Amino acid sequence: MAKTESPAVAILAYCAASILMTVFNKVVLSTYNFNMPFLVLASQSICTTAMVVAFGKFNLITYRKYNTYDAKRWFPISLALVLMIYTGANALKFMAIPVFTVFKNLTIILIAYGEVLFFKGSPVTPLILASFVLLVLSSVVSGWADISAGAVMKKGADEASIGVAYFWMFLNCITTAFFSLSLRAKIKDVGFKDFDTVFFNNLLSIPVLLVSSLLFETRGFAESYVRFVNPGEESDSLWLLVMAIAVSSVSAFAISYASSWCVRVTSSTTFSMVGALNKLPISVSGMVFFGDPASFGSVTGVIVAFAGGILYSYAKSKQAMAGKAGMLPVPVTDPSLNKHGLDKDANQLQ
């Protein structure tokens, strides 16, 4: 049990699972240009739910079985997750990625203060705030070429739609903060353990994701059918695409478990900070192994973000030590005590 309660181990597990998930999603959505993210997410949720049930049948894990009472209480979390994905996808349709990343990193500050205001979390110290500033600065430095040129919008997007882009970006920041904050609070409120969270979160997401796919991805389905089935100009890649989706779905089980574990033993703010920082090894591997351009801005951005992560770790460690010191008993050097540890006024009365 000591291991499962270790924040450091939980963070490392979340980072590893998140990197694995990001790589496979990139293969599915970018390499094969499969523009149906809701369908991919639905596949991942179905696979994860099936794995939890199967592991439970073989007594490898234990989880809380489905019941309407818990489902009603957990459904807002699943809905918030889908809304976060949907608003983010719509913002990315119009907004340039560097600007989008700046706003996503700013959301961490919103989450940190939301945790203090609504859930009486740890205060945001100057050092913690400085680490947030470094993280935002890293995304500004990385995308400075686009930002300095005023390239807020994605290439090809209508400049008149800048208001629409900011509208979706604002909604994405709000839904992201709501999901991150309410996830930890709801886990405590409902009394879920990690596999309970994995099961209910994925099971309740399935209908919402499938309906969202039917409503918003009909065009993507038609395009994929033409490409991979009939007339099937890319039919040779169909099985590779299916395999990539299958592996991505299996890796979704790992990220679901690691996410619930990490947010339970740390905090919503730390969970969000780790989510932003785990993009660093992906960026580095892209520059080293996959030929991504290693410009001065991108390299400097990685270094600044890494410094922000180290500062955040130091600040949280210092905060934890201060909290422990505050719970220590009164030291014997208290001026109201004599060298024998007795109250001076009590001695005088004798």
Stockholm file with secondary structure:
# STOCKHOLM 1.0

chainA/1-350         MAKTESPAVAILAYCAASILMTVFNKVVLSTYNFNMPFLVLASQSICTTAMVVAFGKFNLITYRKYNTYDAKRWFPISLALVLMIYTGANALKFMAIPVFTVFKNLTIILIAYGEVLFFKGSPVTPLILASFVLLVLSSVVSGWADISAGAVMKKGADEASIGVAYFWMFLNCITTAFFSLSLRAKIKDVGFKDFDTVFFNNLLSIPVLLVSSLLFETRGFAESYVRFVNPGEESDSLWLLVMAIAVSSVSAFAISYASSWCVRVTSSTTFSMVGALNKLPISVSGMVFFGDPASFGSVTGVIVAFAGGILYSYAKSKQAMAGKAGMLPVPVTDPSLNKHGLDKDANQLQ
#=GR chainA/1-350 SS CTTTTCHHHHHHHHHHHHHHHHHHHHIIIIISCCCCHHHHHHHHHHHHHHHHHHHHHTTSCCCCCCCHHHHHHHHHHHHHHHHHHHHHHHHHHHBCHHHHHHHHHHHHHHHHHHHHHHHCCCCCCHHHHHHHHHHHHHHHHHTHHHHHTTCCBCTTSCGGGHHHHHHHHHHHHHHHHHHHHHHHHHHHHHTCCHHHHHHHHHHHHHHHHHHHHHHHCHHHHHHHHHHHTSSCTTGGGHHHHHHHHHHHHHHHHHHHHHHHHHHHHSCHHHHHHHHHHTHHHHHHHHHHHSCCCCCHHHHHHHHHHHHHHHHHHHHHHHHHHHHHHHTSCCCTTCTTBCTTSCBHHHHHHC
#=GC SS_cons         CTTTTCHHHHHHHHHHHHHHHHHHHHIIIIISCCCCHHHHHHHHHHHHHHHHHHHHHTTSCCCCCCCHHHHHHHHHHHHHHHHHHHHHHHHHHHBCHHHHHHHHHHHHHHHHHHHHHHHCCCCCCHHHHHHHHHHHHHHHHHTHHHHHTTCCBCTTSCGGGHHHHHHHHHHHHHHHHHHHHHHHHHHHHHTCCHHHHHHHHHHHHHHHHHHHHHHHCHHHHHHHHHHHTSSCTTGGGHHHHHHHHHHHHHHHHHHHHHHHHHHHHSCHHHHHHHHHHTHHHHHHHHHHHSCCCCCHHHHHHHHHHHHHHHHHHHHHHHHHHHHHHHTSCCCTTCTTBCTTSCBHHHHHHC
//
